[in-house]
Amino acid sequence: MGDEVQLISDGEGLAVIGTPADVERFLVSEGLASKDLGLGRLRSLLGAGASVAQTGAEVAAESGRWVKLSRESAHLVKKYGLRENAKTGLGTGVLKGPKGQIKGFVDIVKAPRALLTNPAMLAGAAGIMAQLAMQQAMDEITDYLAAIDEKVDDVRRAQKDAVVARMIGVGFVVEEAMLIRENRGRVDEVTWSKVQTAPTTLADTQAYALLQLDAIAEKMERKTRIGDLATAAREAEPLVREWLAVLARCFRLQDAVAVLELDRVLDDSPEELDGHRLGLKAARKTRLDVIARSTARLVARMNAAAGTANAKVLLHPAKSPAVVRSSNDVALGVQEFHERLGIESGDTSAQTRRWAQAAAAARDKALETGAKGVGAARNLGNETLDRAGSVTSKLADGIAERARLGLEATKNHTTKNHTRKNRTSKAE
């Protein structure tokens, strides 16, 4: 059936399936960047028989591309009215239009030739989509780690904690398994046996890192003196960055294990693939929620410390701004961490930015008020000195005037006495 594309959405991404020309036409018309879906891996889900052989041939002729759903592209699900299945959580639909124009909507049930009317094929496609979404998330975490690569390497080299050391060791094994998967196109029993215990080690590491962040937050909460707060905030900033890096590395490896796990289920128990995919999705969301709550508590306590510092900026003009600066750096670092892991924090990002701006404004205003106060005191002192100088000058002038008058009076008295004496002498 020409000029037709089949769409599948799992909330994380959108699969576009059809002939290469039709798929390309659709993607270009919507301006979407995509990755290869890897439909060839679904042939293993087909059994035997003539109808299956025909379906296999159709699969071979089809092209599949995967698009990460972003804020810009998520509207496509609503735009094309995909029908959501409550059990699988998948939205599906078929679009077709004459002469290469993709338009209109056809329910997938009414398209019997659509490959994805086959439940096993649909589950397989959904499983591959989940893998692509996790690999995309892994790439974003890798970019995050690369941005602080030097600092992360310092953490790894200096790390003496046995829990984190085990996580680093597991990381090498998981990366090796992913490389084998990339080259072989599947995960065999030998490869899977190497990583089976990885989830336990990674869970231990995640819990340990979260405990370290909680300890930093509690330390900040116990400090009340500005000097102590300044020291604690300064020490917290690099530590928080280090433990966030450990968490990011751990989460990336957990996604990698999930990708390997889905491959293994696809090979061994394809009928369980859909349920396994949903279970992994729920577990991943739980991990994100736990991390979000812990880091949110940390930011709240750092913000409280900054508020305390702002309130005392006049008394501590040097240390208070340092507390605010360190607190803001931690908050913005957590915000970037959330964005890279895809943690839905609602207005947290905007609130963090507003807090940073408000804290800086409050600090500047306090400093400005303090400066005005100091200036006013200085002016008052100068005015007092001027008034005192004026009084002193007047007093001195008065004394001088009285002295002058006294001298004149003495001179006049002497002159009168001298004149009187002269008159007496002449009379005699």
Residue pairs with C-beta under 8 A, 6 or more apart in sequence:
1 96
1 111
1 113
2 19
2 22
3 22
3 96
3 97
3 98
3 99
3 100
3 101
3 102
4 18
4 22
4 94
4 95
4 96
4 111
5 16
5 17
5 18
5 22
5 23
5 26
5 94
5 95
5 96
5 102
6 15
6 16
6 17
6 18
6 92
6 93
6 94
6 108
6 111
6 114
6 115
6 116
7 14
7 15
7 16
7 17
7 76
7 80
7 82
7 91
7 92
7 93
7 94
7 95
8 14
8 15
8 17
8 90
8 91
8 92
8 116
8 122
8 125
8 126
8 129
9 15
9 69
9 76
9 77
9 82
9 90
9 91
9 92
10 89
10 90
10 91
10 126
10 129
10 130
10 133
11 69
11 89
12 68
12 69
12 129
12 130
12 133
13 66
13 67
13 68
13 69
13 129
13 132
13 133
13 136
14 66
14 67
14 69
14 73
14 76
14 77
15 37
15 64
15 65
15 66
15 67
15 125
15 129
16 23
16 26
16 27
16 34
16 64
16 65
16 66
16 67
17 23
17 37
17 39
17 62
17 63
17 64
17 65
17 115
17 116
17 125
18 26
18 62
18 63
19 61
19 62
19 63
20 63
22 100
22 102
23 63
23 64
23 65
24 63
25 100
25 102
26 95
26 102
27 34
27 65
27 67
29 102
30 73
30 76
32 67
32 73
33 67
34 65
34 66
34 67
35 65
35 66
35 67
35 132
35 136
36 64
36 65
36 66
37 64
37 65
37 66
37 125
37 128
37 129
37 132
38 64
38 128
39 59
39 62
39 63
39 64
39 125
40 59
40 60
41 124
41 128
41 185
41 186
41 266
42 59
42 121
42 124
42 125
42 128
43 56
43 59
43 60
44 266
44 267
44 270
45 120
45 121
45 123
45 124
45 266
45 270
46 52
46 55
46 56
46 59
46 120
46 121
55 115
55 118
55 121
58 113
58 115
59 115
59 121
62 115
64 125
66 128
66 129
66 132
67 73
68 133
68 136
69 76
69 77
77 91
80 93
80 95
80 105
81 93
81 105
82 91
82 92
82 93
83 91
83 92
83 93
83 107
83 108
84 90
84 91
85 91
85 92
88 122
88 123
88 126
88 274
88 278
89 278
90 122
90 126
92 108
92 116
92 122
93 105
93 106
93 107
93 108
94 105
94 106
94 107
94 108
94 111
94 114
95 102
95 103
95 104
95 105
95 106
96 102
96 104
96 106
97 103
97 104
108 114
108 116
108 117
109 117
111 117
115 121
116 122
116 125
120 270
120 271
123 270
123 273
123 274
123 277
124 266
124 270
124 273
126 273
126 274
126 277
127 262
127 265
127 266
127 273
127 274
127 276
127 277
130 258
130 262
130 277
130 280
130 281
131 259
131 262
131 263
134 255
134 256
134 258
134 259
134 284
135 255
135 259
137 252
137 255
137 341
137 342
138 252
138 255
138 256
140 340
140 342
141 248
141 249
141 251
141 252
141 255
141 340
141 341
142 252
143 340
144 248
144 336
144 337
144 340
145 152
145 245
145 248
145 249
145 252
148 241
148 245
151 238
151 241
151 242
151 245
152 242
152 245
152 249
154 242
155 242
155 245
155 246
156 168
159 165
159 168
161 208
163 204
163 205
163 208
164 205
164 208
164 209
164 246
166 201
166 204
166 205
167 201
167 202
167 204
167 205
167 246
167 249
167 250
167 253
170 195
170 198
170 201
170 202
170 253
171 249
171 253
173 194
173 195
173 198
174 195
174 198
174 253
174 256
174 257
174 260
175 256
176 194
177 187
177 191
177 192
177 194
177 195
177 256
177 260
178 256
178 259
178 260
180 187
180 191
181 187
181 191
181 259
181 260
181 263
186 263
186 267
187 260
187 263
187 264
187 267
191 260
192 260
192 264
195 257
195 260
198 253
198 257
199 254
199 257
202 250
202 253
202 254
202 257
205 246
205 250
206 247
206 250
206 251
206 254
206 287
206 290
206 291
209 243
209 246
209 247
209 250
210 247
210 290
210 291
210 294
212 239
212 243
213 240
213 243
213 244
213 294
213 295
213 298
214 294
214 297
214 298
216 236
216 239
216 240
216 243
216 298
217 297
217 298
217 300
217 301
217 302
218 301
219 232
219 236
220 229
220 232
220 233
220 236
220 301
220 302
220 304
220 305
221 301
221 304
223 229
223 232
223 305
224 308
226 308
226 309
226 312
226 315
226 316
226 319
226 320
226 323
227 316
227 319
229 305
229 308
229 309
229 319
229 323
230 309
230 319
230 320
230 322
230 323
230 326
232 305
233 302
233 305
233 322
233 323
233 326
233 327
233 330
234 322
234 326
236 302
236 326
236 330
237 326
237 329
237 330
237 333
240 298
240 330
240 333
240 334
241 333
244 295
244 333
244 334
244 337
247 291
247 337
248 337
248 340
248 341
251 287
251 291
251 341
254 284
254 287
255 284
258 280
258 284
261 276
261 280
262 273
262 276
262 277
262 280
265 272
265 273
265 276
266 273
269 276
288 341
288 342
288 343
291 341
291 343
292 338
292 343
292 344
292 345
295 334
295 337
295 338
296 345
296 348
298 330
298 334
299 330
299 331
299 334
299 352
302 326
302 327
302 330
302 331
303 327
303 331
303 355
305 323
305 327
306 323
306 324
306 327
306 328
306 355
306 359
307 359
308 323
309 316
309 319
309 320
309 321
309 322
309 323
309 324
309 327
310 320
310 324
310 359
310 362
310 363
310 366
312 320
313 320
313 321
313 362
313 363
313 366
313 367
313 370
314 366
314 369
314 370
314 373
317 367
317 370
320 363
321 363
321 367
324 359
324 360
324 363
327 359
328 355
328 356
328 359
328 360
331 352
331 355
331 356
332 352
332 353
332 356
334 352
335 345
335 348
335 349
335 352
335 353
337 343
338 345
338 348
338 349
339 349
